[in-house]
Amino acid sequence: MTKVGIAYVGCGYVADLYQKTLSNWQDTLDLRGVFDIDPNRLKVFGDFYGVPTYTDVDTLLNDPTVDVVVNLTNPDQHYAVSKRCLEHGKHVYSEKPLALDLEQAKELIETAKAAGLHIVSAPSSTLGEAAQTLIKAVRDQARGTPRLIYAEIDDGLVHRMGYQNWRTASGALWPARDEFQTGCTLEHAGYALTWLVVMFGPVQRVVSYARCLIKDKGPDTPQAYTTPDYSCASLEFANGVSARLTNSIIAPHDHTFRVFCDDGILSLDETWDFAAKVRSIPVAETRLHRQFQKIFGWDRAKILKPNSNRKIATARRGYHMDFALGVAEMAQAIQAGRAPRLAGNFSLHITEVSLAIQHPERFGTEYIPQSTAQSVAPMDWS
């Protein structure tokens, strides 16, 4: 099959993560060129990776060889850039979130539908090996009926970790101001939410608490900084399953994902690692067994191996994630004449729930999502 032409809009920190994993899909994706509003940054990125650059965004949008635009701009630019791309007849793969405003996110979905196009929002890790293996175990009820999920996305005191020196291979600095302003919930909740929605369907009810606990995060902190650096949400699903999702840049690093079932636990330690081991742990049937588990780690856990064991290229400053996977799945779907797995309503639902978790003052501490999400087919190999 012919490759699908793509182009990046935005050559900042996250663009390196996509570029470094593009080689995982060299038979599917063809990078036709890149654009950034900062001409110096554009030149550095283009020269470093040896990729073509566009002099302006109109030239990119009028390039007939570009089918999909990968929107890697700052979060507050996602809506405007994605809308312009859709209006020029391009499919869009956007970094998260789709938009910072729910009505704008809805508008993007409707614009895409009206034009016969697709728009997908990152993250796509739910399509990766670790997630697909865990999802299959849940689907097959490997430990019985799921009842409760604990998903943690805590990253420690980021503002005290020397982020001022975090650079990608091409030299892009970590965008501290945008990260702090957008907030850890909108930046990271999707990594767990996408897994949960694929497993159990749309979220039926959100009960959320969010707060900014450390207002002064240093010289890169916005002066009027109020974005929550901690959130905790209880999520309810139609089948009766409940989940607790935490996000923070305060508590020590913890990206565990645990599904508590009638007959034990399905878990993994790092949602940002496509190669993370998925454990199937039997229930502790006696007090003595539970003590052995606690003291010796003796739990007779079974390691569930994915059907796919591909080796993936990853970025120097990134986790073991294939950032280009979502773009590639979208391209394959377009080639096959079907909708991408995470397209449209799915991405809108993840955006809406993420916004509701971060903004209880806007949506209410208890919120019923308006959107729904289509079921997501397992990856072909899964």
N, C-alpha and C positions, 0 to 999 in steps of 0.2 A: 504494500500500500504506500501511496505517496505520503510524505511528511506533511504535517500541518504547520503552516507559517505562524509564528508568534512574534510579538514585540513587547519589550518592557517599557512602561512609563514609570520613571523613577529609578535612579541608580544609587540609592543610599545603602544603608547597612543591610537591609533584608535582601536587596538585589543580589548580593554576593552569595547568600544562602541558596537562592534559586539557581544562580549560574554554576555554582560548584556541584550541584546535583543534576544539572541538565544532561550530563553525560550518561546518566542512568536511562535516558530515553532518547538516545541519539538516532534510533530508527523510527521514532514517532514525531519528535519536535524539531523544527528548523527555526532557529533564532534569526529573524530577518534584520533586526536592528534594535537600538535602544534610544530613549530620549530622557533628558532631565532638564528642568528649568535652570539649573545651575550649570553654565557652560564649562566651568572648570571641572566639576564633578563628572560631567558627561565625558569630557576628554580623558580624564584619568581612568574611568571605568572602561571606556572603549579601547584605549591603548593597552591597558593591563590584560584584558581578555581577548584582544584582537577581534572585536566585533564591530559591525557597522553602526554608525550613529546617525540620527536624524537631526537636521538643523532646527526643526520646529515640529510641534505636535501635529499640525495639519499635514505635513509631508508623510508622517507615519500613518495617519488615519486615511490618507488617500492612496496608500500603497496597496495595490490589489493582491499582493502575495501574502499579506497579513490577514489571517483568519481570526486569531485570538489575541486580544491585548491583555497583558498581565499587569494589573494596576498595583504598583508597588510604591505609591506615593504616601505621604503622611496621612494618618486617619482622617483629619479634617478636610482632606481633598478627595477622599474616596468617592463620595457621591458625585461631585461635579465632573471628575475625570471619567468615571464609569458611565454616567449619563451621556457625555459627549461621545464616547466610543460607541455606545449603543445606537445613538442617533446617526452615526456614520456607518452603521451596518456591521459592526464588529462584535463578535462574542467577547465576553469579559470574564476573566478570572481575577478576582480582587483579593488583596490581603484583607484580613479581618480588621474591623467589622465592615459589613456592607456600607453602613453609614452610621453617623453618630445620632441620627434622628430617625425614629421609627417610620414616620410618614415618608421621609426621603427614601428609606430602604424599600418600602412598599412601592413607591413610584418607580424605582429601578426594576423591580420584578415585573410590574405592569408594562413598562417601556419595552423590556426584552420580549415579553409575550406578544405584544402588539406587532413587533417587528419580526417575529419568528426566530428570535435569537435566544441564546442561553447566557445566564450570568451565574457564577458560582463564587462563593466566598470560602477562603481558607478558614480553619485548617483542614487538611485532608488526611491527617494521621489515622483517622478511623478506617481508612482504606489500606493501612499498612499491615505488616505481618503480625505484630504483637496484638493489635486491636482486633484484627480479623480472627485470630486464634481464640482470643477471649470471647468475642461475640459468638463464635460457633459453639464454644463450650456452654455459654448461657442458653443459646438456642436449643442445643441438644440436652439441656438440663443435666450436665455432667455431675453436678452435686445437688440435684433436685431442684425444686422450685425456688427461684430467686425471690428474696423478700426485701432486702435493704442494701444500699450501696453507699460506701464512703469513698468520696473522691477528693483528694487533697492537691491543691496547686499552690504551694507556698514556696517562696524563693529567697527567704532570708532578707537581711537588711541591705538591699541592693545599693542604697545611697551611700553605704560605708564600705563598699567592695572595690573601690578604685575604678569605677566605670569610666572615669575620664580617660583612661588608657585603653579601653576596649576598642580595638580596630579590626576590621575584616582584612582579608588578604590584600584587597585593593586599596586599603587605607581608610575606609569609611568609618567614622566614629559612631559609637552607639548613640542613638538619638534620645538622650536622657530627657530633654524637655518634653518631647512628644510622648515618650513612654510614661512619664509621671503624670502628664496632663490627661492622657487618654485613660490611664488607670489599669492596674493589673487584672481587674475583672474582665474588661472588654478585650484586653490583650490576650488573656490566657484561659478564660472560662470555657471557650469553645473546644479546647483540647479534650475536656471531659464531657461537655454537653453533647458533642457530636457522637461520641461513643454511646452515651446513655440513650439518645434519641434513636440511634440505629438499633439498639438492643430492645427498647421498650416502647417506641413510638413517641408521639408528641408529648410535651410536658402539659399536664392538665391544670396544674396550680403551682404558683411560686410564692413562697413565704421567705422574705429576704430581710437581712440586716446588713447595712454597709456604713462604714465610717472612715474618715481620715484620722488616723491615730497619731501620725507624726507629720506636722504641717511644714516644718522646715527641713528640707532634704538637701540643702546646700545651694551653691551658686546657680545651678541649673534648674532649680525649682521655680515654677511660676510664682509671681508675687502673691497672686490671689489663689494659691493652691488649696483646693478643697476636695479634689477627687479622692474617693475612698481608696485607701491602701490595704483595706481589709473588708472582706464580705463573706457572709455565710448564708447559704440558702438551703431550704428544704424544698425538694421537688417531688411532685406527685404525678404518677402516671396512671393511665386508664385501667391497666390490669392490676392495680393495687400496690405495685412496687413503689417504694419511696427511696429517695436519695438525699444525701447531705453533701453539698459541694462547698468547699472553702477556697478562697483566693486571698493571698496576702503577699506583701513584700516586707514582712516583719518576722513571722515565724520561720524557723530554720527550714532549709530545703526539704520538701516532701512532696513527691509526685506519685504517691501510691494510689492504686485503684483496687478496691476490694468489693466483691459481690458476695454477700452473705446469703446462703441458701439453706434449705431444710437439712441437707446432709453434709454441709461443710462450706468451704470458702473457695472462691475463684479469685486469684489476685495476681497483680504484677507490681513491681517496685518503681517503675519509671515510665510514665505515659509518653515521654518525649524520646523514647528509645524504641525504634522499630524492631530491634532484636531482643527486647526485654523478655525474660522468661515468664511464661504464664504458669502459675502453680494451681493445682487442684488439691486442696487440703481437706481431709476427712474431718468430720465433726469430732470434737473431743467428747467421748461418750462417758468418761468417768473423771472424777476430780484428779486422780492420780495421772491419767493421760494428759490432762490439761497442765499439770505441774511439769511433766516431762517436756511438753511443748515449750513452756516458758523458760525452763532452765537449760535444756539441752538442744532446743530447736528441733526436737524429734517429733515430726508431725506426719511422717510417711507421705509427704507431699509427692504428687506425681507431676512431672514437668510435661506440659502439653506442647508439642512441637508443631510449628506451622507447616502447612503443605508446601509453602514456598520458602526457599532458603537462599534467595538471591543475595549477592554481595552488592552493597550500594556505596557510591561515593558520597561523602558528606563534607560539609564546610568546616573550616578550621575553627571558627568561633561558634559553630552550631552543635546541637546534640546529634545523635545518630538518627537523623530524620531525613527523609527524601522529600524536600520541599517541592520538587518538580512533579511529584506524583499526581497531585490534583490537576495540574495543567495537562499532564499526559492522559489521565483518565478522561478529562473533558475532550481532548483532541480525539481520542479513540471513539468516544460516544458520537461526536460530530461526524466522523468518518462512517460510522455504522448507522447513522440516521436515527439515533435514539437520544434521549435526554441524558445528560451527565447524572451520575448517581446523587450528587449533592446539589443539584441545580435548583433554582427557583425557590419554591416554597420551603424546601429544607433549609437553605441558607438564610431565608427570611426568618424562619422560626428560631434558628440558633441566635440570630441577631436580636430578635425581640426578647427572648428569654435572658440573654446576656445584659441587655439594657435594663430589663426589669430588676435583675439582681443588683446591678450597680446603682440604680436610681430608685430606691423605694420612695424617696420624697416626690418623685414624679409619677410613678406607676402605682404607688401604694405598697405597704408592707406585705399585703396579700394581693396577688394579681392572677387573673385568669387570662392566659395568652389568647390573642385573637386569631393568630395564624395556626396552621397545622403543618404537617410535614409528611411527604410521601414516604412509603417504605423504601428502604435502600437494599438493593440486591447484593448478596455477597460478591466479593471479587471472584472472577472466574476460577482461579486456582483454589479458592477457599470452599 
